[in-house]
Amino acid sequence: MIFVFPSLEQRNNMSKDSPSSIPMPRHRRGFKAFWVEVVRELKKVNWPPHRETNRLTGVVLIVCGMIVAFLVILSNIVAFVFHFITTG
């Protein structure tokens, strides 16, 4: 793959045309237009059934609980080892 970089003159012309390299819309749309677009995009989403959502939420909570239990056990083991080393 070959990369072609713009010349110094081309870069100077680009900076004169636009104040930044991020494309900006020509007009500002309002808050209402933003929410209309958000609702339109949310209607396109393929939402999972309620039962599947509950099942997956349960899986996430169980995995979180297992991680918490593992970290508590690991913390107690490390605390016991440090206590045993420092007090003899």
PDB file of N, CA, C and O in Angstrom, chain B, residues numbered from 101:
ATOM      1  N   MET B 101       0.848  -1.174   0.000  1.00  0.00           N
ATOM      2  CA  MET B 101       0.000   0.000   0.000  1.00  0.00           C
ATOM      3  C   MET B 101       0.890   1.231   0.000  1.00  0.00           C
ATOM      4  O   MET B 101       1.840   1.316   0.778  1.00  0.00           O
ATOM      5  N   ILE B 102       0.589   2.171  -0.857  1.00  0.00           N
ATOM      6  CA  ILE B 102       1.389   3.382  -0.986  1.00  0.00           C
ATOM      7  C   ILE B 102       0.598   4.551  -0.407  1.00  0.00           C
ATOM      8  O   ILE B 102      -0.566   4.775  -0.739  1.00  0.00           O
ATOM      9  N   PHE B 103       1.277   5.284   0.472  1.00  0.00           N
ATOM     10  CA  PHE B 103       0.663   6.463   1.066  1.00  0.00           C
ATOM     11  C   PHE B 103       1.209   7.698   0.369  1.00  0.00           C
ATOM     12  O   PHE B 103       2.422   7.849   0.225  1.00  0.00           O
ATOM     13  N   VAL B 104       0.319   8.581  -0.062  1.00  0.00           N
ATOM     14  CA  VAL B 104       0.731   9.826  -0.703  1.00  0.00           C
ATOM     15  C   VAL B 104       0.351  10.961   0.235  1.00  0.00           C
ATOM     16  O   VAL B 104      -0.819  11.154   0.564  1.00  0.00           O
ATOM     17  N   PHE B 105       1.349  11.696   0.652  1.00  0.00           N
ATOM     18  CA  PHE B 105       1.103  12.798   1.553  1.00  0.00           C
ATOM     19  C   PHE B 105       0.967  14.089   0.764  1.00  0.00           C
ATOM     20  O   PHE B 105       1.659  14.267  -0.238  1.00  0.00           O
ATOM     21  N   PRO B 106       0.091  14.997   1.190  1.00  0.00           N
ATOM     22  CA  PRO B 106      -0.067  16.260   0.458  1.00  0.00           C
ATOM     23  C   PRO B 106       1.175  17.123   0.603  1.00  0.00           C
ATOM     24  O   PRO B 106       1.880  17.066   1.610  1.00  0.00           O
ATOM     25  N   SER B 107       1.426  17.923  -0.424  1.00  0.00           N
ATOM     26  CA  SER B 107       2.571  18.822  -0.383  1.00  0.00           C
ATOM     27  C   SER B 107       2.295  19.944   0.613  1.00  0.00           C
ATOM     28  O   SER B 107       1.176  20.105   1.099  1.00  0.00           O
ATOM     29  N   LEU B 108       3.332  20.709   0.901  1.00  0.00           N
ATOM     30  CA  LEU B 108       3.198  21.816   1.843  1.00  0.00           C
ATOM     31  C   LEU B 108       2.180  22.839   1.332  1.00  0.00           C
ATOM     32  O   LEU B 108       1.417  23.401   2.117  1.00  0.00           O
ATOM     33  N   GLU B 109       2.171  23.076   0.033  1.00  0.00           N
ATOM     34  CA  GLU B 109       1.217  24.030  -0.544  1.00  0.00           C
ATOM     35  C   GLU B 109      -0.217  23.518  -0.393  1.00  0.00           C
ATOM     36  O   GLU B 109      -1.120  24.283  -0.056  1.00  0.00           O
ATOM     37  N   GLN B 110      -0.421  22.227  -0.641  1.00  0.00           N
ATOM     38  CA  GLN B 110      -1.757  21.653  -0.483  1.00  0.00           C
ATOM     39  C   GLN B 110      -2.208  21.718   0.971  1.00  0.00           C
ATOM     40  O   GLN B 110      -3.374  21.995   1.251  1.00  0.00           O
ATOM     41  N   ARG B 111      -1.283  21.461   1.898  1.00  0.00           N
ATOM     42  CA  ARG B 111      -1.647  21.532   3.322  1.00  0.00           C
ATOM     43  C   ARG B 111      -1.997  22.959   3.725  1.00  0.00           C
ATOM     44  O   ARG B 111      -2.917  23.169   4.516  1.00  0.00           O
ATOM     45  N   ASN B 112      -1.277  23.940   3.192  1.00  0.00           N
ATOM     46  CA  ASN B 112      -1.592  25.339   3.496  1.00  0.00           C
ATOM     47  C   ASN B 112      -2.957  25.721   2.954  1.00  0.00           C
ATOM     48  O   ASN B 112      -3.707  26.436   3.619  1.00  0.00           O
ATOM     49  N   ASN B 113      -3.293  25.259   1.759  1.00  0.00           N
ATOM     50  CA  ASN B 113      -4.605  25.554   1.176  1.00  0.00           C
ATOM     51  C   ASN B 113      -5.716  24.883   1.962  1.00  0.00           C
ATOM     52  O   ASN B 113      -6.795  25.453   2.122  1.00  0.00           O
ATOM     53  N   MET B 114      -5.461  23.671   2.457  1.00  0.00           N
ATOM     54  CA  MET B 114      -6.479  22.978   3.247  1.00  0.00           C
ATOM     55  C   MET B 114      -6.773  23.735   4.533  1.00  0.00           C
ATOM     56  O   MET B 114      -7.927  23.843   4.947  1.00  0.00           O
ATOM     57  N   SER B 115      -5.723  24.261   5.165  1.00  0.00           N
ATOM     58  CA  SER B 115      -5.955  24.964   6.422  1.00  0.00           C
ATOM     59  C   SER B 115      -6.705  26.272   6.203  1.00  0.00           C
ATOM     60  O   SER B 115      -7.402  26.734   7.106  1.00  0.00           O
ATOM     61  N   LYS B 116      -6.578  26.880   5.025  1.00  0.00           N
ATOM     62  CA  LYS B 116      -7.317  28.108   4.738  1.00  0.00           C
ATOM     63  C   LYS B 116      -8.799  27.812   4.498  1.00  0.00           C
ATOM     64  O   LYS B 116      -9.666  28.602   4.872  1.00  0.00           O
ATOM     65  N   ASP B 117      -9.079  26.660   3.868  1.00  0.00           N
ATOM     66  CA  ASP B 117     -10.454  26.324   3.549  1.00  0.00           C
ATOM     67  C   ASP B 117     -11.271  25.996   4.789  1.00  0.00           C
ATOM     68  O   ASP B 117     -12.414  26.435   4.910  1.00  0.00           O
ATOM     69  N   SER B 118     -10.704  25.235   5.704  1.00  0.00           N
ATOM     70  CA  SER B 118     -11.458  24.842   6.887  1.00  0.00           C
ATOM     71  C   SER B 118     -10.598  25.065   8.126  1.00  0.00           C
ATOM     72  O   SER B 118      -9.400  24.785   8.105  1.00  0.00           O
ATOM     73  N   PRO B 119     -11.198  25.566   9.202  1.00  0.00           N
ATOM     74  CA  PRO B 119     -10.424  25.843  10.411  1.00  0.00           C
ATOM     75  C   PRO B 119      -9.953  24.573  11.120  1.00  0.00           C
ATOM     76  O   PRO B 119      -9.003  24.619  11.902  1.00  0.00           O
ATOM     77  N   SER B 120     -10.604  23.448  10.857  1.00  0.00           N
ATOM     78  CA  SER B 120     -10.179  22.199  11.485  1.00  0.00           C
ATOM     79  C   SER B 120     -10.336  21.070  10.490  1.00  0.00           C
ATOM     80  O   SER B 120     -10.970  21.227   9.447  1.00  0.00           O
ATOM     81  N   SER B 121      -9.755  19.934  10.820  1.00  0.00           N
ATOM     82  CA  SER B 121      -9.845  18.798   9.918  1.00  0.00           C
ATOM     83  C   SER B 121     -11.129  18.008  10.127  1.00  0.00           C
ATOM     84  O   SER B 121     -11.407  17.080   9.368  1.00  0.00           O
ATOM     85  N   ILE B 122     -11.917  18.356  11.139  1.00  0.00           N
ATOM     86  CA  ILE B 122     -13.171  17.667  11.412  1.00  0.00           C
ATOM     87  C   ILE B 122     -14.268  18.301  10.572  1.00  0.00           C
ATOM     88  O   ILE B 122     -14.478  19.511  10.643  1.00  0.00           O
ATOM     89  N   PRO B 123     -14.975  17.496   9.773  1.00  0.00           N
ATOM     90  CA  PRO B 123     -16.047  18.095   8.967  1.00  0.00           C
ATOM     91  C   PRO B 123     -17.187  18.585   9.849  1.00  0.00           C
ATOM     92  O   PRO B 123     -17.654  17.868  10.735  1.00  0.00           O
ATOM     93  N   MET B 124     -17.619  19.787   9.602  1.00  0.00           N
ATOM     94  CA  MET B 124     -18.687  20.394  10.384  1.00  0.00           C
ATOM     95  C   MET B 124     -19.912  20.575   9.492  1.00  0.00           C
ATOM     96  O   MET B 124     -19.777  20.884   8.308  1.00  0.00           O
ATOM     97  N   PRO B 125     -21.096  20.386  10.047  1.00  0.00           N
ATOM     98  CA  PRO B 125     -22.295  20.626   9.243  1.00  0.00           C
ATOM     99  C   PRO B 125     -22.426  22.105   8.911  1.00  0.00           C
ATOM    100  O   PRO B 125     -21.961  22.965   9.659  1.00  0.00           O
ATOM    101  N   ARG B 126     -23.064  22.389   7.781  1.00  0.00           N
ATOM    102  CA  ARG B 126     -23.211  23.780   7.357  1.00  0.00           C
ATOM    103  C   ARG B 126     -24.238  24.532   8.197  1.00  0.00           C
ATOM    104  O   ARG B 126     -24.144  25.750   8.349  1.00  0.00           O
ATOM    105  N   HIS B 127     -25.214  23.814   8.742  1.00  0.00           N
ATOM    106  CA  HIS B 127     -26.210  24.470   9.569  1.00  0.00           C
ATOM    107  C   HIS B 127     -26.375  23.673  10.858  1.00  0.00           C
ATOM    108  O   HIS B 127     -26.130  22.467  10.893  1.00  0.00           O
ATOM    109  N   ARG B 128     -26.783  24.347  11.889  1.00  0.00           N
ATOM    110  CA  ARG B 128     -26.973  23.691  13.175  1.00  0.00           C
ATOM    111  C   ARG B 128     -28.423  23.285  13.303  1.00  0.00           C
ATOM    112  O   ARG B 128     -29.334  24.078  13.066  1.00  0.00           O
ATOM    113  N   ARG B 129     -28.621  22.034  13.682  1.00  0.00           N
ATOM    114  CA  ARG B 129     -29.977  21.564  13.910  1.00  0.00           C
ATOM    115  C   ARG B 129     -30.255  21.648  15.397  1.00  0.00           C
ATOM    116  O   ARG B 129     -29.336  21.608  16.215  1.00  0.00           O
ATOM    117  N   GLY B 130     -31.504  21.762  15.734  1.00  0.00           N
ATOM    118  CA  GLY B 130     -31.870  21.979  17.115  1.00  0.00           C
ATOM    119  C   GLY B 130     -31.931  20.699  17.929  1.00  0.00           C
ATOM    120  O   GLY B 130     -31.702  19.598  17.428  1.00  0.00           O
ATOM    121  N   PHE B 131     -32.246  20.885  19.193  1.00  0.00           N
ATOM    122  CA  PHE B 131     -32.352  19.797  20.153  1.00  0.00           C
ATOM    123  C   PHE B 131     -33.471  18.840  19.758  1.00  0.00           C
ATOM    124  O   PHE B 131     -33.331  17.625  19.894  1.00  0.00           O
ATOM    125  N   LYS B 132     -34.578  19.387  19.271  1.00  0.00           N
ATOM    126  CA  LYS B 132     -35.711  18.550  18.868  1.00  0.00           C
ATOM    127  C   LYS B 132     -35.321  17.633  17.706  1.00  0.00           C
ATOM    128  O   LYS B 132     -35.689  16.458  17.695  1.00  0.00           O
ATOM    129  N   ALA B 133     -34.588  18.157  16.742  1.00  0.00           N
ATOM    130  CA  ALA B 133     -34.153  17.348  15.604  1.00  0.00           C
ATOM    131  C   ALA B 133     -33.233  16.227  16.058  1.00  0.00           C
ATOM    132  O   ALA B 133     -33.277  15.123  15.516  1.00  0.00           O
ATOM    133  N   PHE B 134     -32.402  16.509  17.049  1.00  0.00           N
ATOM    134  CA  PHE B 134     -31.520  15.482  17.596  1.00  0.00           C
ATOM    135  C   PHE B 134     -32.339  14.330  18.177  1.00  0.00           C
ATOM    136  O   PHE B 134     -32.057  13.165  17.895  1.00  0.00           O
ATOM    137  N   TRP B 135     -33.355  14.652  18.990  1.00  0.00           N
ATOM    138  CA  TRP B 135     -34.158  13.601  19.614  1.00  0.00           C
ATOM    139  C   TRP B 135     -35.004  12.845  18.597  1.00  0.00           C
ATOM    140  O   TRP B 135     -35.240  11.648  18.761  1.00  0.00           O
ATOM    141  N   VAL B 136     -35.459  13.519  17.560  1.00  0.00           N
ATOM    142  CA  VAL B 136     -36.203  12.830  16.499  1.00  0.00           C
ATOM    143  C   VAL B 136     -35.292  11.798  15.841  1.00  0.00           C
ATOM    144  O   VAL B 136     -35.724  10.681  15.556  1.00  0.00           O
ATOM    145  N   GLU B 137     -34.055  12.159  15.602  1.00  0.00           N
ATOM    146  CA  GLU B 137     -33.106  11.229  14.993  1.00  0.00           C
ATOM    147  C   GLU B 137     -32.766  10.083  15.943  1.00  0.00           C
ATOM    148  O   GLU B 137     -32.600   8.947  15.501  1.00  0.00           O
ATOM    149  N   VAL B 138     -32.661  10.366  17.243  1.00  0.00           N
ATOM    150  CA  VAL B 138     -32.397   9.313  18.232  1.00  0.00           C
ATOM    151  C   VAL B 138     -33.531   8.297  18.237  1.00  0.00           C
ATOM    152  O   VAL B 138     -33.286   7.090  18.226  1.00  0.00           O
ATOM    153  N   VAL B 139     -34.762   8.776  18.253  1.00  0.00           N
ATOM    154  CA  VAL B 139     -35.925   7.873  18.255  1.00  0.00           C
ATOM    155  C   VAL B 139     -35.951   7.049  16.975  1.00  0.00           C
ATOM    156  O   VAL B 139     -36.252   5.856  17.012  1.00  0.00           O
ATOM    157  N   ARG B 140     -35.641   7.673  15.847  1.00  0.00           N
ATOM    158  CA  ARG B 140     -35.628   6.954  14.569  1.00  0.00           C
ATOM    159  C   ARG B 140     -34.587   5.832  14.595  1.00  0.00           C
ATOM    160  O   ARG B 140     -34.855   4.732  14.113  1.00  0.00           O
ATOM    161  N   GLU B 141     -33.412   6.096  15.147  1.00  0.00           N
ATOM    162  CA  GLU B 141     -32.367   5.070  15.224  1.00  0.00           C
ATOM    163  C   GLU B 141     -32.747   3.966  16.207  1.00  0.00           C
ATOM    164  O   GLU B 141     -32.455   2.797  15.954  1.00  0.00           O
ATOM    165  N   LEU B 142     -33.394   4.310  17.326  1.00  0.00           N
ATOM    166  CA  LEU B 142     -33.786   3.295  18.304  1.00  0.00           C
ATOM    167  C   LEU B 142     -34.855   2.365  17.745  1.00  0.00           C
ATOM    168  O   LEU B 142     -34.944   1.209  18.160  1.00  0.00           O
ATOM    169  N   LYS B 143     -35.662   2.849  16.814  1.00  0.00           N
ATOM    170  CA  LYS B 143     -36.669   1.984  16.198  1.00  0.00           C
ATOM    171  C   LYS B 143     -36.031   0.953  15.277  1.00  0.00           C
ATOM    172  O   LYS B 143     -36.633  -0.085  15.004  1.00  0.00           O
ATOM    173  N   LYS B 144     -34.829   1.221  14.799  1.00  0.00           N
ATOM    174  CA  LYS B 144     -34.125   0.287  13.926  1.00  0.00           C
ATOM    175  C   LYS B 144     -33.476  -0.864  14.699  1.00  0.00           C
ATOM    176  O   LYS B 144     -33.112  -1.881  14.108  1.00  0.00           O
ATOM    177  N   VAL B 145     -33.332  -0.709  16.003  1.00  0.00           N
ATOM    178  CA  VAL B 145     -32.645  -1.711  16.823  1.00  0.00           C
ATOM    179  C   VAL B 145     -33.506  -2.956  16.943  1.00  0.00           C
ATOM    180  O   VAL B 145     -34.721  -2.869  17.125  1.00  0.00           O
ATOM    181  N   ASN B 146     -32.868  -4.114  16.839  1.00  0.00           N
ATOM    182  CA  ASN B 146     -33.553  -5.386  17.020  1.00  0.00           C
ATOM    183  C   ASN B 146     -33.433  -5.764  18.497  1.00  0.00           C
ATOM    184  O   ASN B 146     -32.439  -6.365  18.907  1.00  0.00           O
ATOM    185  N   TRP B 147     -34.436  -5.416  19.290  1.00  0.00           N
ATOM    186  CA  TRP B 147     -34.390  -5.630  20.725  1.00  0.00           C
ATOM    187  C   TRP B 147     -34.656  -7.098  21.048  1.00  0.00           C
ATOM    188  O   TRP B 147     -35.523  -7.712  20.426  1.00  0.00           O
ATOM    189  N   PRO B 148     -33.922  -7.683  22.020  1.00  0.00           N
ATOM    190  CA  PRO B 148     -34.154  -9.082  22.396  1.00  0.00           C
ATOM    191  C   PRO B 148     -35.458  -9.216  23.169  1.00  0.00           C
ATOM    192  O   PRO B 148     -35.947  -8.240  23.739  1.00  0.00           O
ATOM    193  N   PRO B 149     -36.030 -10.433  23.190  1.00  0.00           N
ATOM    194  CA  PRO B 149     -37.256 -10.647  23.962  1.00  0.00           C
ATOM    195  C   PRO B 149     -37.009 -10.423  25.464  1.00  0.00           C
ATOM    196  O   PRO B 149     -35.878 -10.509  25.942  1.00  0.00           O
ATOM    197  N   HIS B 150     -38.093 -10.136  26.187  1.00  0.00           N
ATOM    198  CA  HIS B 150     -38.003  -9.843  27.610  1.00  0.00           C
ATOM    199  C   HIS B 150     -37.389 -11.009  28.386  1.00  0.00           C
ATOM    200  O   HIS B 150     -36.590 -10.800  29.299  1.00  0.00           O
ATOM    201  N   ARG B 151     -37.762 -12.223  28.025  1.00  0.00           N
ATOM    202  CA  ARG B 151     -37.254 -13.400  28.727  1.00  0.00           C
ATOM    203  C   ARG B 151     -35.737 -13.538  28.558  1.00  0.00           C
ATOM    204  O   ARG B 151     -35.028 -13.854  29.514  1.00  0.00           O
ATOM    205  N   GLU B 152     -35.249 -13.303  27.352  1.00  0.00           N
ATOM    206  CA  GLU B 152     -33.807 -13.389  27.100  1.00  0.00           C
ATOM    207  C   GLU B 152     -33.053 -12.288  27.845  1.00  0.00           C
ATOM    208  O   GLU B 152     -31.959 -12.516  28.362  1.00  0.00           O
ATOM    209  N   THR B 153     -33.638 -11.105  27.896  1.00  0.00           N
ATOM    210  CA  THR B 153     -33.010 -10.005  28.627  1.00  0.00           C
ATOM    211  C   THR B 153     -32.872 -10.351  30.101  1.00  0.00           C
ATOM    212  O   THR B 153     -31.822 -10.113  30.697  1.00  0.00           O
ATOM    213  N   ASN B 154     -33.923 -10.913  30.697  1.00  0.00           N
ATOM    214  CA  ASN B 154     -33.853 -11.308  32.108  1.00  0.00           C
ATOM    215  C   ASN B 154     -32.815 -12.397  32.326  1.00  0.00           C
ATOM    216  O   ASN B 154     -32.078 -12.362  33.312  1.00  0.00           O
ATOM    217  N   ARG B 155     -32.748 -13.367  31.414  1.00  0.00           N
ATOM    218  CA  ARG B 155     -31.784 -14.464  31.559  1.00  0.00           C
ATOM    219  C   ARG B 155     -30.355 -13.924  31.486  1.00  0.00           C
ATOM    220  O   ARG B 155     -29.510 -14.294  32.301  1.00  0.00           O
ATOM    221  N   LEU B 156     -30.084 -13.057  30.519  1.00  0.00           N
ATOM    222  CA  LEU B 156     -28.734 -12.514  30.369  1.00  0.00           C
ATOM    223  C   LEU B 156     -28.358 -11.595  31.532  1.00  0.00           C
ATOM    224  O   LEU B 156     -27.195 -11.539  31.932  1.00  0.00           O
ATOM    225  N   THR B 157     -29.341 -10.877  32.072  1.00  0.00           N
ATOM    226  CA  THR B 157     -29.074 -10.064  33.256  1.00  0.00           C
ATOM    227  C   THR B 157     -28.676 -10.948  34.427  1.00  0.00           C
ATOM    228  O   THR B 157     -27.762 -10.612  35.179  1.00  0.00           O
ATOM    229  N   GLY B 158     -29.357 -12.076  34.586  1.00  0.00           N
ATOM    230  CA  GLY B 158     -29.005 -13.022  35.639  1.00  0.00           C
ATOM    231  C   GLY B 158     -27.597 -13.565  35.462  1.00  0.00           C
ATOM    232  O   GLY B 158     -26.854 -13.706  36.433  1.00  0.00           O
ATOM    233  N   VAL B 159     -27.229 -13.871  34.220  1.00  0.00           N
ATOM    234  CA  VAL B 159     -25.877 -14.372  33.958  1.00  0.00           C
ATOM    235  C   VAL B 159     -24.840 -13.329  34.353  1.00  0.00           C
ATOM    236  O   VAL B 159     -23.832 -13.658  34.978  1.00  0.00           O
ATOM    237  N   VAL B 160     -25.084 -12.076  33.993  1.00  0.00           N
ATOM    238  CA  VAL B 160     -24.142 -10.998  34.331  1.00  0.00           C
ATOM    239  C   VAL B 160     -24.018 -10.858  35.845  1.00  0.00           C
ATOM    240  O   VAL B 160     -22.908 -10.724  36.361  1.00  0.00           O
ATOM    241  N   LEU B 161     -25.135 -10.886  36.560  1.00  0.00           N
ATOM    242  CA  LEU B 161     -25.086 -10.747  38.021  1.00  0.00           C
ATOM    243  C   LEU B 161     -24.363 -11.917  38.676  1.00  0.00           C
ATOM    244  O   LEU B 161     -23.619 -11.722  39.637  1.00  0.00           O
ATOM    245  N   ILE B 162     -24.570 -13.126  38.169  1.00  0.00           N
ATOM    246  CA  ILE B 162     -23.886 -14.302  38.725  1.00  0.00           C
ATOM    247  C   ILE B 162     -22.384 -14.210  38.490  1.00  0.00           C
ATOM    248  O   ILE B 162     -21.601 -14.487  39.398  1.00  0.00           O
ATOM    249  N   VAL B 163     -21.973 -13.825  37.287  1.00  0.00           N
ATOM    250  CA  VAL B 163     -20.546 -13.693  36.988  1.00  0.00           C
ATOM    251  C   VAL B 163     -19.923 -12.601  37.856  1.00  0.00           C
ATOM    252  O   VAL B 163     -18.809 -12.768  38.353  1.00  0.00           O
ATOM    253  N   CYS B 164     -20.628 -11.490  38.041  1.00  0.00           N
ATOM    254  CA  CYS B 164     -20.123 -10.421  38.916  1.00  0.00           C
ATOM    255  C   CYS B 164     -19.959 -10.926  40.343  1.00  0.00           C
ATOM    256  O   CYS B 164     -18.961 -10.627  40.999  1.00  0.00           O
ATOM    257  N   GLY B 165     -20.938 -11.693  40.827  1.00  0.00           N
ATOM    258  CA  GLY B 165     -20.846 -12.260  42.173  1.00  0.00           C
ATOM    259  C   GLY B 165     -19.670 -13.207  42.314  1.00  0.00           C
ATOM    260  O   GLY B 165     -19.000 -13.217  43.347  1.00  0.00           O
ATOM    261  N   MET B 166     -19.411 -14.006  41.281  1.00  0.00           N
ATOM    262  CA  MET B 166     -18.278 -14.930  41.331  1.00  0.00           C
ATOM    263  C   MET B 166     -16.950 -14.164  41.355  1.00  0.00           C
ATOM    264  O   MET B 166     -16.017 -14.554  42.057  1.00  0.00           O
ATOM    265  N   ILE B 167     -16.872 -13.094  40.599  1.00  0.00           N
ATOM    266  CA  ILE B 167     -15.646 -12.283  40.598  1.00  0.00           C
ATOM    267  C   ILE B 167     -15.439 -11.626  41.955  1.00  0.00           C
ATOM    268  O   ILE B 167     -14.317 -11.587  42.459  1.00  0.00           O
ATOM    269  N   VAL B 168     -16.505 -11.112  42.547  1.00  0.00           N
ATOM    270  CA  VAL B 168     -16.405 -10.498  43.877  1.00  0.00           C
ATOM    271  C   VAL B 168     -15.945 -11.528  44.897  1.00  0.00           C
ATOM    272  O   VAL B 168     -15.062 -11.241  45.705  1.00  0.00           O
ATOM    273  N   ALA B 169     -16.531 -12.730  44.875  1.00  0.00           N
ATOM    274  CA  ALA B 169     -16.136 -13.781  45.817  1.00  0.00           C
ATOM    275  C   ALA B 169     -14.663 -14.144  45.627  1.00  0.00           C
ATOM    276  O   ALA B 169     -13.935 -14.301  46.607  1.00  0.00           O
ATOM    277  N   PHE B 170     -14.222 -14.279  44.382  1.00  0.00           N
ATOM    278  CA  PHE B 170     -12.825 -14.606  44.112  1.00  0.00           C
ATOM    279  C   PHE B 170     -11.901 -13.524  44.652  1.00  0.00           C
ATOM    280  O   PHE B 170     -10.883 -13.835  45.271  1.00  0.00           O
ATOM    281  N   LEU B 171     -12.242 -12.256  44.428  1.00  0.00           N
ATOM    282  CA  LEU B 171     -11.386 -11.165  44.899  1.00  0.00           C
ATOM    283  C   LEU B 171     -11.357 -11.074  46.416  1.00  0.00           C
ATOM    284  O   LEU B 171     -10.317 -10.750  46.989  1.00  0.00           O
ATOM    285  N   VAL B 172     -12.481 -11.353  47.086  1.00  0.00           N
ATOM    286  CA  VAL B 172     -12.507 -11.342  48.549  1.00  0.00           C
ATOM    287  C   VAL B 172     -11.617 -12.451  49.098  1.00  0.00           C
ATOM    288  O   VAL B 172     -10.836 -12.227  50.023  1.00  0.00           O
ATOM    289  N   ILE B 173     -11.738 -13.648  48.526  1.00  0.00           N
ATOM    290  CA  ILE B 173     -10.902 -14.771  48.971  1.00  0.00           C
ATOM    291  C   ILE B 173      -9.429 -14.467  48.732  1.00  0.00           C
ATOM    292  O   ILE B 173      -8.596 -14.688  49.612  1.00  0.00           O
ATOM    293  N   LEU B 174      -9.104 -13.959  47.544  1.00  0.00           N
ATOM    294  CA  LEU B 174      -7.721 -13.619  47.228  1.00  0.00           C
ATOM    295  C   LEU B 174      -7.191 -12.545  48.165  1.00  0.00           C
ATOM    296  O   LEU B 174      -6.047 -12.623  48.613  1.00  0.00           O
ATOM    297  N   SER B 175      -8.001 -11.553  48.462  1.00  0.00           N
ATOM    298  CA  SER B 175      -7.596 -10.490  49.382  1.00  0.00           C
ATOM    299  C   SER B 175      -7.316 -11.038  50.772  1.00  0.00           C
ATOM    300  O   SER B 175      -6.332 -10.653  51.405  1.00  0.00           O
ATOM    301  N   ASN B 176      -8.177 -11.942  51.257  1.00  0.00           N
ATOM    302  CA  ASN B 176      -7.958 -12.538  52.574  1.00  0.00           C
ATOM    303  C   ASN B 176      -6.698 -13.380  52.604  1.00  0.00           C
ATOM    304  O   ASN B 176      -5.974 -13.362  53.599  1.00  0.00           O
ATOM    305  N   ILE B 177      -6.418 -14.116  51.544  1.00  0.00           N
ATOM    306  CA  ILE B 177      -5.197 -14.928  51.490  1.00  0.00           C
ATOM    307  C   ILE B 177      -3.965 -14.037  51.517  1.00  0.00           C
ATOM    308  O   ILE B 177      -3.021 -14.310  52.258  1.00  0.00           O
ATOM    309  N   VAL B 178      -3.961 -12.974  50.716  1.00  0.00           N
ATOM    310  CA  VAL B 178      -2.814 -12.063  50.682  1.00  0.00           C
ATOM    311  C   VAL B 178      -2.652 -11.377  52.033  1.00  0.00           C
ATOM    312  O   VAL B 178      -1.529 -11.222  52.514  1.00  0.00           O
ATOM    313  N   ALA B 179      -3.754 -10.966  52.650  1.00  0.00           N
ATOM    314  CA  ALA B 179      -3.669 -10.329  53.970  1.00  0.00           C
ATOM    315  C   ALA B 179      -3.110 -11.300  55.004  1.00  0.00           C
ATOM    316  O   ALA B 179      -2.302 -10.902  55.843  1.00  0.00           O
ATOM    317  N   PHE B 180      -3.524 -12.567  54.960  1.00  0.00           N
ATOM    318  CA  PHE B 180      -3.002 -13.568  55.896  1.00  0.00           C
ATOM    319  C   PHE B 180      -1.512 -13.770  55.678  1.00  0.00           C
ATOM    320  O   PHE B 180      -0.753 -13.835  56.645  1.00  0.00           O
ATOM    321  N   VAL B 181      -1.080 -13.870  54.428  1.00  0.00           N
ATOM    322  CA  VAL B 181       0.356 -14.074  54.144  1.00  0.00           C
ATOM    323  C   VAL B 181       1.164 -12.878  54.620  1.00  0.00           C
ATOM    324  O   VAL B 181       2.201 -13.066  55.257  1.00  0.00           O
ATOM    325  N   PHE B 182       0.733 -11.661  54.338  1.00  0.00           N
ATOM    326  CA  PHE B 182       1.459 -10.486  54.810  1.00  0.00           C
ATOM    327  C   PHE B 182       1.481 -10.408  56.332  1.00  0.00           C
ATOM    328  O   PHE B 182       2.500 -10.054  56.925  1.00  0.00           O
ATOM    329  N   HIS B 183       0.385 -10.731  56.946  1.00  0.00           N
ATOM    330  CA  HIS B 183       0.327 -10.726  58.416  1.00  0.00           C
ATOM    331  C   HIS B 183       1.289 -11.782  58.978  1.00  0.00           C
ATOM    332  O   HIS B 183       1.988 -11.515  59.956  1.00  0.00           O
ATOM    333  N   PHE B 184       1.331 -12.958  58.384  1.00  0.00           N
ATOM    334  CA  PHE B 184       2.213 -14.034  58.839  1.00  0.00           C
ATOM    335  C   PHE B 184       3.679 -13.637  58.650  1.00  0.00           C
ATOM    336  O   PHE B 184       4.517 -13.927  59.504  1.00  0.00           O
ATOM    337  N   ILE B 185       3.994 -12.960  57.510  1.00  0.00           N
ATOM    338  CA  ILE B 185       5.381 -12.552  57.244  1.00  0.00           C
ATOM    339  C   ILE B 185       5.815 -11.441  58.186  1.00  0.00           C
ATOM    340  O   ILE B 185       6.938 -11.469  58.689  1.00  0.00           O
ATOM    341  N   THR B 186       4.953 -10.466  58.436  1.00  0.00           N
ATOM    342  CA  THR B 186       5.362  -9.300  59.232  1.00  0.00           C
ATOM    343  C   THR B 186       5.378  -9.590  60.723  1.00  0.00           C
ATOM    344  O   THR B 186       6.186  -8.999  61.439  1.00  0.00           O
ATOM    345  N   THR B 187       4.513 -10.483  61.229  1.00  0.00           N
ATOM    346  CA  THR B 187       4.490 -10.754  62.668  1.00  0.00           C
ATOM    347  C   THR B 187       5.285 -11.998  63.028  1.00  0.00           C
ATOM    348  O   THR B 187       5.586 -12.214  64.202  1.00  0.00           O
ATOM    349  N   GLY B 188       5.616 -12.785  62.087  1.00  0.00           N
ATOM    350  CA  GLY B 188       6.461 -13.945  62.332  1.00  0.00           C
ATOM    351  C   GLY B 188       5.746 -15.094  62.802  1.00  0.00           C
ATOM    352  O   GLY B 188       6.349 -16.139  63.046  1.00  0.00           O
TER     353      GLY B 188
END
